[in-house]
Each structure stands twice: as structure tokens, then as C-alpha cells.
């Protein structure tokens, strides 16, 4: 569906040359929700703008659904953009137009008749859960409702790709979750390919199938979301995973544990349902103390970590550790 090949984007500024995107290769599959995450200045916004031709690569190519967006101009670029919808962090609605008129705007530009525009806009209002609000103005809506209008407008031309540029970062956590649920529903119903950029790992965890981590213009890590959560390789990725799992530093966990062994257990997928703690208590004459833990859901299954303390006869504790290692990933924490 989308192929990005050795893409570079260099800006000339008064302070010198800035390499915003530096040799990015990426393939996004048809119908998947693909996330690009990075901190400010990582290059993710520039990258997504090159997908619909708002920025032209300095070098490399961008192919969307068989069309080279990086080389398209004029009419061919306008036609290519009609197959892509985009939603923004600050909604970008027309404040002097009603909700229904905002949704109709792309159809108006495309020359669709008024009757068809109104019909389509009402269908989209229902799809995004805003039935009955067509005559309202953006100033009368909450942030979440404004973003729903933005999503409906982005879907007006029946796009094959939906680009989301920090679409939830201006929203509170509860509203963010409702918008993310809507995007998953749209992906399921319409089979859209969704490309989503964000600096929030919660967004990636909740709805994305795969993720690319950007840092200083480069993709430093890429893979299935569950795999990235389970085994983050780069320091920047580890920071993102730590943010969403809300884990304390290992030193904090170990601070008050002077006896026995402290284990970090990592659960993935079906292993999150295993009654491991119960099995340890029943099989071995030891004490098991749960120190800290959390389970997170991703699109492809659950991921979680649990810190436990095992105390008792050292030989039996070692046997319990060996048993646990056959069930889940185990790391013995060093004091």
C-alpha cells in the first residue's frame, strides 16, 4: 500500500542545514493501523506530510497505492490527495461553517452535487456518532466532537488512506480513548489503511498493529507493537515503553527487598492468563511477595510485567526460578 524508500528531507534555515528526515525506509501494509512515534523534532510530522505531498522529499521516493507521490504535480497530485484523508491535532475546521458544511467541504471542491454532498455528510455524521449535530458550529462542540467532525470530513472522499497527525494530543485521556476506539471501528468497517503519528505510547499500544520509532530523523526501531513492547532494543523505545507501563526503576523495586530473590516476569499474549503465582505457591515451600506489576492490552494481545520476591530455602527458591523460566520470560534482579 505505502512504500517509503530511502527518503530524506533537508531544510535550509538561517542557522544552517537541518536534516529532518534522514534515509527512512518503510513499508505499510494495506488495511493496517501503522504508528510512527517519536519525541518533538524526531521528523515524524515531516514524514507524514510527505505521504500526501505537502512536503517533497529532497531525495528518495514515496509510493502510495502505486502512485509516486514524491513526483506527482498539479492535477495528478490533487487526484492522489483525494484518495487520502488527513486529521490534525487542532482540528482545522472552518469556524464560519456548520458541522454539516464542514464535512461537505471536500465534496464541494471535488464538484459533487449538493444533494449528494448532504446525503454523504449525514451518513458520515452517523458513522462518527454526531447524528443531530449537523447544524451546530465548531464553537459549540467539545474537543472530542470537533475531532469527530475532522474525521468525518477526512472520510468524505472515500479515501483509501487516513493520515492522523497527532490527532489526540490536544484531548483529555477519556476523550482520547473514545477517538481511538472510533478509529479502530473505522479501520474494521471500511478497511482503511491508517497512518498515525504521535508522541504518546498509549496511542500506539491501544490501536496500532505495527510501529516505527523515530529519533533524529531516522527510524531506529520497527516491528509489531507487541514485539516492541516485549523487547524494546533502543533507549528511546525503552523510554516510551516505560511511560505507558508506568513502571518504577528497578532500584526502587529492590530498595526494601533484602531477602531471597526478586524476579521480573514478562508476560506476553496467552501467558498473561497463566496462574503462575498460584502454581509457585502450591508447588514450592516458599513465600511469594508481589511487589509491582501491570498488564497492558495491544491490538495483537496482552503484554505485562510483574516484579515478585521469592523467600525461603535458597535451593527451593532456585527450583522455583527454574520452574518460572519454563512458563514466562524471567529476569533475576541484581541488588
C-alpha positions in Angstrom: 0.0 0.0 0.0 2.7 2.6 1.1 6.4 2.2 0.3 8.9 4.8 1.5 12.3 4.3 0.0 15.5 6.0 1.4 13.6 9.2 1.9 15.5 12.3 3.0 14.2 15.8 3.7 16.7 18.7 4.2 15.7 22.2 5.2 17.9 25.2 4.7 17.5 27.6 7.7 19.2 30.8 8.8 21.1 28.7 11.3 22.2 26.2 8.7 21.1 22.9 7.2 18.6 20.7 9.1 18.1 17.1 8.2 14.5 16.5 9.3 14.2 13.0 7.7 17.4 11.0 7.1 17.2 7.9 4.9 13.9 6.4 6.0 12.7 3.1 4.6 9.3 1.9 5.5 6.5 -0.4 4.1 2.9 0.0 5.4 0.5 -2.8 4.6 -3.0 -2.5 3.1 -5.6 -2.2 5.8 -3.3 -1.9 8.9 -3.0 0.7 11.5 0.6 1.8 11.5 2.0 4.1 14.1 5.1 6.4 13.9 6.2 7.6 17.3 9.0 10.0 18.4 9.6 13.0 20.5 9.5 16.6 19.2 12.0 17.1 16.4 12.2 13.4 15.5 11.0 14.1 12.0 7.6 12.3 12.2 5.5 15.2 11.1 7.7 15.9 8.2 7.5 12.3 7.2 3.7 12.2 7.2 3.4 15.4 5.2 5.5 13.7 2.5 2.9 11.0 2.2 0.3 13.4 0.8 2.7 15.7 -1.0 2.6 18.6 1.4 6.4 18.2 1.6 8.5 17.0 -1.3 11.5 14.7 -0.4 15.0 16.0 -1.0 15.8 12.5 -2.0 14.1 9.1 -2.2 10.6 8.1 -3.2 7.1 7.9 -1.6 4.7 5.4 -3.3 1.1 5.4 -2.1 -1.2 2.8 -3.7 1.0 2.5 -6.8 1.4 6.2 -7.3 4.7 8.1 -6.8 3.5 11.0 -4.6 7.1 12.3 -4.4 7.0 13.1 -8.1 3.3 14.0 -8.6 2.4 17.5 -9.5 -0.6 19.5 -10.5 -3.7 17.6 -11.4 -2.2 14.2 -10.7 -1.2 15.3 -7.1 -4.7 16.7 -6.5 -6.2 13.4 -7.6 -3.8 11.4 -5.4 -4.7 13.5 -2.4 -8.4 12.7 -2.9 -7.5 9.1 -2.1 -6.1 10.2 1.3 -7.8 11.8 4.2 -6.0 13.7 7.0 -6.9 14.7 10.5 -5.0 17.2 12.6 -4.1 18.0 16.2 -6.0 21.2 16.2 -9.0 20.1 14.1 -8.5 22.8 11.3 -12.3 23.2 11.0 -13.9 26.2 9.2 -15.4 28.1 12.1 -17.9 30.1 10.0 -19.5 26.8 8.6 -21.8 24.4 10.3 -20.7 20.8 11.1 -22.6 19.5 8.0 -21.0 22.2 5.8 -17.5 21.4 7.1 -18.0 17.7 6.2 -19.3 18.7 2.8 -16.3 21.0 2.0 -14.0 18.4 0.3 -17.0 17.2 -1.8 -17.8 20.7 -2.8 -14.2 21.2 -4.0 -14.5 17.8 -5.9 -17.6 19.1 -7.7 -20.1 16.7 -6.1 -23.8 17.9 -6.4 -25.4 19.5 -3.3 -27.9 16.7 -2.9 -25.1 14.0 -2.9 -23.0 16.2 -0.6 -25.7 16.4 2.0 -26.5 12.7 1.8 -22.9 11.7 2.2 -22.3 14.2 5.1 -25.3 12.9 7.0 -24.0 9.3 6.6 -20.6 10.3 7.9 -22.2 12.2 10.9 -23.9 8.9 11.9 -20.6 7.0 11.4 -18.7 9.2 13.8 -21.5 9.4 16.4 -22.7 13.0 15.8 -26.1 12.5 14.5 -28.3 15.5 15.2 -25.4 18.0 15.4 -25.2 18.9 11.7 -26.5 22.4 12.3 -24.1 23.2 15.1 -21.0 25.3 14.7 -17.5 24.2 15.8 -17.5 26.7 18.6 -20.5 24.8 20.1 -18.7 21.5 20.2 -16.3 19.9 22.7 -12.7 18.9 21.6 -13.7 15.3 21.0 -16.7 16.3 18.9 -14.6 18.7 16.8 -12.2 15.8 16.1 -15.1 13.6 15.1 -16.1 16.3 12.6 -12.5 16.3 11.4 -12.6 12.5 10.9 -15.9 12.7 9.1 -14.5 15.4 6.8 -11.4 13.3 6.1 -13.6 10.4 5.1 -15.8 12.4 2.7 -14.0 11.4 -0.5 -13.9 7.7 0.5 -10.1 7.7 0.9 -8.0 4.5 1.0 -5.6 6.0 3.4 -6.2 8.1 6.6 -3.3 10.1 7.9 -3.5 11.2 11.6 -1.1 14.0 12.6 -1.1 14.0 16.5 -4.9 13.6 16.3 -5.4 13.1 20.0 -2.7 15.1 21.7 -5.0 18.1 22.3 -7.6 15.9 24.0 -8.0 14.6 27.6 -7.4 10.9 28.3 -11.0 9.8 28.3 -11.8 11.6 25.0 -8.6 10.3 23.5 -9.7 6.7 24.2 -13.1 7.4 22.5 -11.4 8.8 19.4 -9.0 5.9 19.3 -12.0 3.4 19.6 -13.6 5.3 16.7 -10.5 4.9 14.5 -10.4 1.2 15.2 -14.1 0.9 14.3 -13.5 2.8 11.0 -10.5 0.6 10.2 -12.7 -2.5 10.8 -15.7 -1.2 8.9 -14.0 0.4 5.9 -10.8 -1.5 5.7 -8.8 1.8 5.6 -5.1 1.9 6.0 -4.4 4.3 8.9 -1.0 6.0 9.4 -0.8 7.7 12.8 2.0 9.8 14.2 2.2 10.6 17.9 4.5 11.1 20.9 2.2 9.1 23.1 2.9 5.4 23.5 -0.6 4.8 24.9 -2.0 5.6 21.5 0.4 3.1 19.8 -0.4 0.4 22.4 -4.2 0.8 22.1 -4.8 0.7 18.4 -1.7 0.1 16.2 -0.7 -3.2 14.6 2.9 -2.1 13.9 5.1 0.8 15.0 8.2 2.7 13.8 10.2 4.6 16.4 11.9 7.8 15.0 14.8 9.6 16.5 16.8 12.4 14.9 15.2 11.8 11.5 15.8 8.1 11.4 13.7 5.0 12.1 15.7 3.4 14.9 13.2 0.5 15.6 10.3 -1.0 13.8 8.0 -4.0 14.3 4.8 -5.5 15.7 3.6 -3.4 18.6 3.5 -6.5 20.9 7.1 -7.4 20.0 8.4 -3.8 20.5 6.7 -3.8 24.0 8.1 -7.2 24.9 11.7 -6.5 23.8 12.5 -2.8 23.1 16.0 -2.5 21.8 16.8 1.2 21.6 17.0 3.6 24.6 14.3 5.9 23.1 11.9 2.9 22.7 12.6 1.8 26.3 11.6 5.3 27.5 8.3 5.1 25.6 7.5 1.7 26.8 8.3 2.7 30.4 5.9 5.7 30.1 3.0 3.5 29.2 3.7 0.7 31.6 4.3 3.1 34.5 7.0 1.0 36.0 9.4 2.3 38.6 13.1 2.0 38.3 14.5 -1.4 39.3 16.4 0.3 42.1 13.1 1.5 43.6 11.6 -2.0 43.4 14.7 -3.6 45.1 15.1 -0.9 47.8 13.2 -2.7 50.5 13.9 -6.3 49.5 16.9 -7.6 51.4 16.0 -11.4 51.4 15.5 -14.0 48.8 15.4 -13.2 45.1 13.5 -10.6 43.1 12.2 -11.6 39.7 10.9 -9.5 36.8 8.4 -11.7 35.0 7.4 -10.6 31.4 4.0 -12.0 30.2 3.0 -11.9 26.5 -0.2 -12.9 24.8 -1.7 -16.1 26.3 0.9 -16.3 29.1 -0.9 -13.3 30.8 -3.7 -15.7 31.6 -1.4 -18.3 33.3 -1.9 -18.7 37.1 1.9 -18.7 37.6 1.9 -17.2 41.1 -0.6 -19.8 42.3 1.5 -22.6 40.8 4.6 -21.3 42.6 2.9 -21.2 46.0 1.4 -24.7 45.5 4.5 -26.4 44.2 7.2 -24.9 46.4 7.6 -24.3 50.1 8.4 -20.6 49.6 6.9 -17.2 50.2 5.9 -15.1 47.2 5.5 -11.4 47.6 4.1 -9.3 44.7 6.0 -6.0 44.5 4.6 -4.3 41.4 3.0 -5.1 38.1 0.7 -4.1 35.3 -0.9 -5.7 32.2 -1.5 -3.7 29.0 -3.6 -4.6 26.0 -2.4 -4.2 22.4 -4.1 -5.0 19.1 -2.3 -8.3 19.0 -2.6 -9.4 22.6 -1.7 -8.5 26.1 1.7 -7.6 27.5 2.7 -7.2 31.1 5.4 -7.2 33.7 5.3 -8.4 37.3 8.0 -8.0 40.0 7.9 -10.6 42.7 10.1 -11.5 45.7 10.8 -15.2 46.5 12.0 -16.1 50.0 12.8 -19.4 51.7 15.3 -22.1 51.4 17.8 -21.0 48.7 17.8 -24.4 46.9 14.0 -24.4 46.7 14.0 -20.7 45.6 16.3 -21.7 42.7 14.0 -24.6 41.8 11.0 -22.1 41.7 13.0 -19.7 39.5 13.8 -22.6 37.1 10.1 -23.5 37.0 9.1 -19.9 36.3 11.6 -19.7 33.4 9.7 -22.5 31.7 6.5 -20.5 31.8 7.4 -16.9 31.1 10.4 -14.7 30.5 12.3 -14.3 33.8 15.0 -11.8 34.8 16.6 -12.2 38.2 17.2 -8.7 39.5 20.6 -7.9 40.9 20.9 -5.9 44.0 
